[in-house]
Amino acid sequence: MWPGVASPPPTAGGRLIGESRDEPALTDTSGESHASENHRSNTHGPGRGRHRTGGAQAAGAAPQTPAASDDARIPAKYLNQKLAWVDCTPDGSVQCALMKAPLDWNHAATSPSIDIAVSKSLPAGSHGTRLIMGNPGGPGAPGLGMAPMLAAQWGARDDLAVGFDVRGTGASANLSCEGAPAFTGDVRNTRQSAYDKVAAVAKAQQAACRKASGALLDYVTTDQTVKDMNLIRAFLRYPTTDYVGYSGGTWLGAYYQKYFPTHVGRFVLDSNADFTKPWNITFGAQPQSFQRRFVKDFQPWAATYGDLFQLGSTPAAVNAFYEKLRRDLVRKPLVISEGGQTLTIDGNTFDNAIVGTLYSKTYFPLLAVFLRIVRDEWDDSQEGGRVTLPADVAALVHKTSQVDGANRPLSVDAFPSTFTAITCNDWAWPGKQPFADARTRQLGAAYPLVGYSYNRNACFYWKRPPVTLQVPDGKGIGTTLMVQSEHDPATNASLAIDAHAHYPGSVLIYVKKEGDHGIYASGNKCVDTKVNRFLATGVAPDGDKTCFGLPLPDPTKRSETVSIQEQLDAWTALIHF
């Protein structure tokens, strides 16, 4: 659920955001047992220097509890494999390795193996007393950058922080849908002849994915991925794992809790899918939440700075500016040739660029500049003028032009292909073309920014492998800490509220007057204090809590706020593996 928006490395005063360790003294009152020995070997440890790995007592020293029997079901060749850890950041603070896992965990003893890329980082002075894993969402986004990001948080100051690229993406075994036909035509064309073409393209996706990816396509599922996670935990010899998951990572975390309840530590789920329902519920709620973010948050903000951006002095005027410009781009797309690249901005690309900037308020100034510049360049192009874009705006357009349909990416690269496989393999989607078309017309009329792309989705026609997921129910796992912003565009707040209501033991931190997607570790002290205390001590808030969001940016001043996506982009850029 994260768009691929280019952004500079987040810095403030010469350091990466998130490195601050200004924290109160904490006492662990959880009563949970901790690891009793540290491992420095190449097999289980990060390697050399101060970044040693803390682990639990060797598996097998304990009696065969349900938790121990989970580990016993992992074939020895995976549990006892030797990994070649290498420094994968310039400063040596992160180590990476390829871990072997079964292609099919449900026939692990006889299955061929695939590679899962794993990263780990131990904060300076840490004993690695606990294990914390993280996932950035997507689903299908590469996650090696989660290790250094989590290691920088004081709530994980004594933990071994681990990230991983889920199967299908990043440095793990890759999926591809190369050769899949592209959706064409404006998404707002609701004629049935246009929708018949959309359906034909959607139906053709799986065959292209199968041809490019082979057998792996059927095994990129949540059912398989949570078992990869459990292998990482068991291999590192920790009895439990803590966890921070954003967006689609909330889904993955909740399913891990269901599949491996005896290995669950302190779980934080931030910007929530409704993991108690099928995927189509989460994506069906996106059109309303994206439209709300655009209309209720961005447009009034842009109108406040009407003299600066010249988009309009009222929210209605800003919306009219957008609609007029979109109509012009549909009638005559803006073609930009620069630096050997040709970028075409039509109505769909225009909307995708807007969608990509709504995940964080830090992108609002870029979005305003984008709208103003595209308007000016389109007008100039009618008079034969040379069309140019500033570097950051061009990067935004180039990224989003690779995605056809908001959050429905289907392309040759691994992340979008993994997104497709997970969302289509996990659960059956309702109906076929008549349902998809009717629902798209309904959503589009109410929420045009994203609603008209709803039927551009292969999942309506996907032939699923025999996957039966165990639905998360919150039983037997203690407290789950959920974080949710009120105007989150990608995971509608209604999803978190519904999942919370159906998840016994969950505690919800609800962030009012906020619309960012991904809240923890992005500078909200109210949220960060509560989450860090939970991660560090096991003490959760005594019931649901309300925090308030950070203010929208003042475009005349430099912002010190850095979104989760920007942080992950920066950490990931430092990793070379």
C-alpha positions in Angstrom: 0.0 0.0 0.0 3.0 2.2 -0.3 3.5 4.1 -3.6 6.9 4.4 -5.1 7.6 8.1 -4.6 11.1 9.3 -4.9 12.4 11.2 -1.9 15.7 12.5 -0.6 17.4 10.9 2.4 15.8 12.3 5.5 18.4 14.4 7.4 18.3 16.8 10.2 21.4 18.5 11.5 23.6 15.9 9.7 22.0 12.8 11.1 19.4 10.4 9.9 16.0 11.0 11.5 15.2 8.3 14.1 18.7 8.1 15.6 17.8 10.1 18.7 17.8 8.2 21.9 16.3 10.8 24.2 14.2 8.5 26.4 13.0 8.1 30.0 14.3 5.4 32.2 12.3 2.2 31.8 11.9 -0.9 33.9 10.9 -4.2 32.3 7.8 -5.3 34.2 6.5 -7.8 31.7 7.7 -10.9 33.6 8.8 -12.5 30.4 11.9 -14.6 30.3 14.9 -13.3 28.4 17.8 -14.9 26.5 20.6 -16.2 28.7 23.5 -16.2 26.3 24.9 -14.2 23.4 26.0 -15.9 20.2 29.0 -14.5 18.3 29.4 -17.1 15.7 29.0 -16.6 11.9 26.0 -18.9 12.0 23.7 -16.8 14.2 25.5 -13.6 14.9 26.0 -10.4 12.9 29.7 -11.1 12.9 32.3 -8.8 14.3 32.7 -5.7 16.5 30.0 -4.2 18.6 27.2 -5.6 16.5 27.0 -9.0 18.1 23.8 -11.0 18.1 21.9 -11.8 21.3 20.1 -15.0 21.3 18.1 -17.3 23.5 19.2 -20.6 24.8 19.6 -23.2 22.2 16.4 -24.8 21.0 16.2 -28.4 22.3 17.3 -27.4 25.8 13.7 -26.9 26.7 11.0 -29.6 27.0 8.8 -30.2 24.1 6.2 -27.4 24.7 3.9 -26.4 21.9 6.4 -23.6 21.1 9.3 -26.1 21.0 7.3 -28.5 18.8 6.8 -25.7 16.3 10.6 -25.5 15.9 10.9 -29.3 15.8 8.6 -29.3 12.7 11.2 -27.2 10.8 13.5 -29.5 8.8 17.0 -29.6 10.3 18.6 -28.5 7.0 16.8 -25.1 7.4 17.0 -24.7 11.1 20.8 -25.5 11.3 21.9 -24.0 8.0 25.0 -21.7 8.0 24.5 -18.2 6.7 27.2 -16.0 5.2 26.5 -12.7 6.9 28.1 -9.7 5.3 28.2 -6.0 6.2 25.7 -4.4 3.9 25.9 -0.8 5.0 29.0 1.4 4.8 29.4 1.7 8.6 29.0 -2.0 9.2 25.9 -1.5 11.4 23.7 -3.8 9.4 24.5 -7.3 8.2 22.7 -9.2 5.5 22.5 -12.8 4.4 20.4 -15.2 2.2 18.5 -17.8 4.1 17.2 -20.9 2.5 13.5 -21.7 3.0 11.2 -24.3 1.5 9.3 -23.2 -1.6 6.3 -24.9 0.0 6.2 -25.0 3.7 3.3 -27.4 3.7 5.6 -30.0 2.2 8.8 -28.7 3.7 10.7 -32.0 3.8 10.5 -32.6 0.1 10.1 -29.1 -1.3 12.8 -27.3 -3.3 14.4 -24.3 -1.6 14.2 -20.6 -2.3 16.3 -17.6 -0.9 14.9 -15.2 1.7 17.1 -12.1 2.2 17.5 -11.1 5.9 19.0 -8.1 7.5 19.9 -7.5 11.2 21.2 -4.7 13.3 22.2 -4.5 17.0 22.3 -1.0 18.6 25.5 0.0 20.3 25.6 -1.3 23.8 22.7 -3.7 23.2 22.7 -7.3 24.5 20.2 -8.4 22.0 17.9 -9.5 24.8 14.9 -9.7 22.6 14.2 -10.1 18.9 12.2 -7.5 17.0 11.2 -8.0 13.4 9.5 -5.5 11.1 7.7 -5.3 7.8 7.0 -2.0 5.8 3.9 -3.2 4.1 2.9 -3.3 0.5 2.1 -6.1 0.7 5.3 -7.1 -1.0 7.6 -4.1 -0.3 11.3 -5.0 0.3 12.0 -4.9 4.1 15.8 -5.0 4.7 15.6 -1.3 5.7 13.4 -2.2 8.7 16.4 -3.5 10.7 18.3 -0.2 10.9 15.1 1.8 11.3 13.9 -0.3 14.2 17.4 -0.4 15.8 17.3 3.5 15.8 14.2 3.5 18.1 14.7 3.6 21.8 11.9 1.1 22.3 14.1 -1.5 20.7 17.4 -0.3 22.3 18.2 -3.7 23.7 16.9 -5.8 20.9 18.3 -7.5 17.8 16.4 -5.8 15.0 15.6 -7.8 11.9 14.2 -7.0 8.5 13.6 -9.2 5.5 12.5 -9.1 2.0 9.3 -11.2 1.7 9.4 -14.0 -0.8 8.8 -12.6 -4.2 10.6 -9.3 -3.8 13.9 -7.5 -3.1 16.9 -9.7 -2.7 14.7 -12.7 -2.0 13.5 -15.1 -4.7 11.7 -12.8 -7.2 8.4 -12.8 -9.0 7.8 -11.1 -12.3 4.8 -10.4 -14.5 6.9 -9.3 -17.4 5.0 -9.3 -20.6 1.6 -8.6 -19.0 -0.5 -6.3 -21.1 -1.0 -2.8 -19.8 -4.3 -1.2 -19.0 -5.0 1.6 -21.5 -7.6 4.4 -21.8 -8.8 6.9 -19.2 -10.1 5.3 -16.0 -13.1 7.6 -16.1 -14.4 6.1 -19.3 -17.3 4.1 -18.0 -18.6 2.9 -21.3 -19.1 -0.9 -21.4 -16.9 -1.3 -24.4 -14.1 0.3 -22.4 -14.8 -1.9 -19.4 -14.7 -5.0 -21.6 -11.2 -4.0 -22.6 -10.2 -3.5 -19.0 -11.6 -7.0 -18.1 -9.6 -8.6 -21.0 -6.4 -7.0 -19.8 -7.1 -8.1 -16.2 -7.8 -11.6 -17.2 -4.5 -11.8 -19.1 -2.3 -10.9 -16.1 -2.1 -14.3 -14.4 -0.8 -16.1 -17.5 2.0 -13.5 -17.9 2.9 -13.8 -14.3 2.9 -17.6 -14.6 5.1 -17.5 -17.6 7.6 -15.1 -16.0 7.6 -16.6 -12.5 6.9 -20.3 -12.8 6.0 -22.3 -9.8 6.9 -19.6 -7.3 3.8 -17.7 -8.2 1.5 -20.1 -6.3 3.7 -19.9 -3.2 3.8 -16.2 -2.6 1.1 -16.1 0.0 0.7 -15.0 3.6 0.4 -18.6 4.6 4.0 -19.2 3.3 5.5 -15.9 4.4 4.5 -16.2 8.1 6.4 -19.5 8.1 9.4 -17.8 6.6 9.2 -15.3 9.5 9.0 -18.2 12.0 12.1 -19.8 10.5 14.0 -16.5 10.9 13.0 -16.4 14.6 13.8 -20.1 15.2 17.1 -19.9 13.4 18.2 -17.0 15.5 17.3 -19.0 18.6 14.7 -16.7 20.1 11.6 -18.2 21.8 9.5 -15.2 20.7 9.6 -12.2 18.5 8.4 -8.7 18.9 7.2 -7.0 15.7 6.4 -3.6 14.1 4.3 -3.8 10.9 3.1 -0.9 8.8 0.2 -1.0 6.4 0.1 -4.4 4.7 2.6 -5.4 7.4 -0.3 -5.2 9.9 -1.9 -8.1 8.0 1.3 -10.1 8.0 1.8 -9.5 11.7 -1.8 -10.5 12.7 -1.5 -13.7 10.6 1.8 -14.5 12.3 0.0 -14.2 15.6 -2.6 -16.6 14.5 -0.2 -19.2 13.1 2.4 -19.0 15.9 0.7 -17.7 19.0 3.3 -19.2 21.4 6.1 -17.2 19.7 4.4 -13.9 19.9 6.0 -11.1 21.9 5.1 -7.4 21.7 3.3 -6.6 18.4 2.6 -3.1 17.1 0.4 -2.8 14.1 0.4 0.7 12.5 -1.9 1.9 9.7 -4.1 -1.1 9.6 -5.7 -3.3 7.0 -8.7 -5.2 8.3 -6.8 -8.4 8.8 -10.0 -10.1 10.1 -11.6 -9.9 6.7 -10.5 -10.7 3.1 -8.2 -8.3 1.1 -11.1 -6.9 -1.0 -12.5 -5.3 2.1 -9.3 -3.3 2.7 -9.0 -2.2 -0.9 -12.7 -1.5 -1.3 -12.3 1.1 1.4 -9.5 3.0 -0.3 -11.5 5.2 -2.7 -13.3 6.9 0.1 -10.2 7.4 2.3 -8.0 8.7 -0.6 -10.8 11.1 -1.7 -11.2 12.3 1.9 -7.5 13.0 2.3 -7.4 14.9 -1.0 -10.5 16.9 -0.4 -10.5 17.4 3.4 -6.8 17.7 4.1 -4.9 18.8 0.9 -7.3 21.1 -0.8 -8.0 23.3 2.3 -4.3 23.4 3.0 -3.5 24.5 -0.6 -6.2 27.1 -0.4 -4.6 28.5 2.7 -1.5 29.2 0.7 -3.4 30.3 -2.4 -1.2 33.3 -3.0 1.9 31.1 -3.0 0.7 28.2 -5.2 -2.0 29.9 -7.2 -4.3 26.8 -7.2 -7.3 28.7 -5.8 -8.3 30.6 -2.6 -10.9 28.1 -1.5 -11.0 24.3 -1.3 -13.7 24.3 -4.0 -11.5 26.4 -6.3 -8.5 24.0 -5.7 -10.7 21.1 -6.7 -12.0 22.9 -9.8 -8.3 23.6 -10.7 -7.6 19.9 -10.5 -10.7 18.8 -12.5 -10.0 21.3 -15.3 -6.4 20.3 -15.5 -7.3 16.6 -15.6 -9.8 17.1 -18.4 -7.1 19.0 -20.4 -4.6 16.1 -19.8 -7.1 13.6 -21.0 -7.9 15.6 -24.1 -4.2 16.2 -24.8 -1.6 14.5 -22.7 1.5 16.5 -21.7 4.6 14.9 -23.3 8.0 15.8 -21.8 11.3 14.8 -23.4 14.3 15.5 -21.2 17.5 13.7 -20.4 16.9 10.9 -22.9 13.5 10.1 -21.3 10.0 10.7 -22.5 7.3 11.2 -19.8 3.7 11.3 -20.7 1.2 12.8 -18.2 -2.3 11.9 -19.0 -5.3 11.7 -16.7 -4.3 8.4 -15.2 -0.7 9.4 -14.6 -1.8 12.7 -13.1 -4.1 10.9 -10.6 -1.4 8.4 -9.7 1.1 11.2 -8.9 -1.5 12.8 -6.7 -2.3 9.5 -4.9 1.4 8.9 -4.3 1.8 12.2 -2.4 -1.2 11.8 -0.1 0.5 9.2 2.1 2.4 11.9 4.1 1.7 15.6 4.7 5.4 16.2 4.0 4.6 15.7 0.3 1.9 18.4 0.2 4.2 21.2 -0.9 5.5 18.9 -3.7 2.0 18.1 -4.8 1.0 21.8 -4.9 4.1 22.6 -7.0 3.3 19.6 -9.2 -0.2 20.8 -9.9 1.0 24.4 -10.6 3.8 23.3 -12.9 1.8 20.8 -14.9 -0.8 23.5 -15.5 1.8 26.0 -16.6 3.6 23.5 -18.8 0.4 22.3 -20.4 -0.6 25.9 -21.3 2.9 26.6 -22.7 2.8 23.4 -24.8 -0.2 24.7 -26.6 1.9 27.6 -27.8 4.8 25.4 -28.8 6.9 26.1 -25.8 9.6 23.7 -24.5 8.2 21.5 -21.7 10.5 21.0 -18.7 10.0 19.9 -15.1 12.0 20.4 -12.0 14.0 17.2 -11.0 11.7 16.3 -8.0 8.6 16.7 -10.0 10.0 14.7 -12.9 11.0 12.0 -10.5 7.5 11.9 -9.1 5.9 11.6 -12.5 8.4 9.0 -13.7 7.8 6.8 -10.7 4.0 7.0 -10.8 3.8 6.6 -14.6 5.0 3.0 -14.0 1.8 2.2 -12.1 -1.5 2.0 -13.9 -4.3 2.3 -11.4 -3.9 3.5 -7.9 -2.6 0.6 -5.8 -3.2 -1.9 -8.5 0.3 -2.2 -9.9 1.0 -4.9 -12.4 4.5 -4.6 -14.0 7.7 -6.4 -14.6 9.4 -5.6 -11.3 9.2 -7.8 -8.2 7.4 -5.6 -5.7 4.3 -5.0 -7.9 4.2 -8.6 -8.9 4.5 -9.7 -5.3 1.7 -7.3 -4.4 -0.5 -8.9 -7.0 0.3 -12.5 -6.0 -0.3 -12.0 -2.3 -3.6 -10.1 -2.7 -4.9 -12.5 -5.4 -3.6 -15.8 -3.9 -4.7 -15.2 -0.3 -8.4 -14.8 -0.7 -11.0 -15.1 -3.5 -12.4 -11.7 -4.7 -16.2 -11.4 -5.1 -18.0 -11.7 -8.4 -16.5 -11.3 -11.8 -16.8 -8.6 -14.4 -20.4 -7.6 -13.7 -19.7 -7.0 -10.1 -16.3 -5.3 -10.7 -17.8 -2.9 -13.3 -20.9 -2.0 -11.3 -18.8 -1.4 -8.1 -16.3 0.7 -10.1 -19.1 2.9 -11.5 -20.4 3.3 -8.0 -17.1 4.1 -6.3 -15.9 6.3 -9.1 -19.0 8.5 -9.0 -18.5 9.1 -5.3 -14.8 9.0 -5.0 -13.3 9.8 -8.5 -9.6 10.1 -7.6 -9.2 6.3 -7.0 -12.7 4.8 -7.3 -12.6 4.6 -11.1 -9.6 2.3 -11.1 -11.2 -0.4 -8.9 -11.9 -2.9 -11.7 -8.3 -2.7 -13.0 -7.4 -5.6 -10.9 -6.4 -9.1 -11.9 -7.8 -10.6 -8.6 -11.3 -10.6 -9.9 -10.3 -13.3 -12.5 -7.4 -15.0 -10.7 -7.3 -18.8 -10.4 -6.1 -19.3 -6.9 -3.9 -22.1 -5.6 -5.3 -24.3 -2.9 -4.7 -21.8 -0.1 -6.8 -21.7 3.1 -5.7 -19.1 5.6 -6.2 -19.3 9.3 -8.1 -16.0 10.0 -6.6 -13.9 12.9 -8.9 -13.8 15.9 -6.7 -12.3 18.6 -7.0 -15.3 20.9 -4.2 -16.5 23.2 -1.7 -13.8 22.3 -2.0 -11.1 24.9 -2.0 -7.4 24.0 -1.7 -6.2 20.4 -1.0 -2.4 20.2 -2.7 -0.8 17.1 -2.0 2.7 15.8 -4.2 4.4 13.3 -4.6 8.0 11.9 -8.0 9.4 11.4 -7.6 10.4 7.7 -5.2 7.7 6.6 -5.6 7.4 2.8 -4.4 3.9 2.1 -5.8 2.1 5.1 -9.1 3.6 5.9 -9.6 4.3 9.6 -12.8 2.3 9.5 -10.7 -0.8 8.9 -8.7 -0.4 12.1 -11.8 0.3 14.1 -13.5 -2.9 12.7 -10.4 -5.1 13.2 -10.0 -3.7 16.8 -13.6 -4.5 17.6 -13.0 -8.1 16.5 -9.6 -8.6 18.0 -9.7 -9.4 21.7 -6.8 -7.9 23.7 -6.1 -5.2 21.2 -5.5 -1.6 22.3 -6.0 1.2 19.8 -4.1 4.5 19.7 -6.3 6.7 17.5 -4.6 9.8 16.1 -7.1 12.6 15.4 -6.5 15.5 13.1 -3.9 13.3 11.2 -3.9 11.7 7.8 -0.4 10.2 7.5 0.0 6.6 6.6 2.6 5.3 9.1 2.7 7.1 12.4 5.1 5.4 14.8 8.7 6.7 14.7 7.7 9.7 12.5 7.9 12.3 15.3 4.5 12.2 17.1 5.7 12.2 20.7 2.3 11.0 22.0 2.4 7.9 19.9 6.1 7.3 20.1 6.2 7.4 23.9 3.3 4.9 24.2 4.7 2.5 21.5 8.3 2.7 22.8 7.2 2.0 26.3 5.2 -1.1 25.2 8.2 -2.4 23.1 10.7 -1.8 25.8 8.8 -3.0 28.9 5.7 -4.9 27.7 3.5 -2.3 29.4 0.6 -1.3 27.1 -1.7 1.7 27.6 -4.5 1.0 30.0 -7.2 1.0 27.3 -7.6 2.8 24.0 -6.0 6.2 23.8 -6.4 9.3 21.6 -3.4 11.3 20.4 -3.4 14.3 18.1 -1.6 14.6 14.8 1.3 16.9 13.8 0.4 20.2 12.0 0.3 20.4 8.3 3.5 21.9 6.8 4.2 25.5 6.4 5.7 25.7 2.9 7.6 28.9 3.7 9.6 27.0 6.4 11.8 23.9 6.3 10.0 21.0 7.8 11.7 18.8 10.4 9.1 16.1 10.1 10.1 13.0 8.1 7.6 10.4 7.0 8.1 6.7 7.6 8.3 6.2 3.9 11.1 8.7 3.6 13.0 7.1 6.5 12.7 3.6 5.0 13.8 5.0 1.6 16.9 6.5 3.2 17.8 3.3 5.2 17.2 1.1 2.2 19.4 3.3 0.1 22.3 2.6 2.5 21.9 -1.1 2.2 23.9 -2.8 -0.6 23.3 -6.5 -0.8 
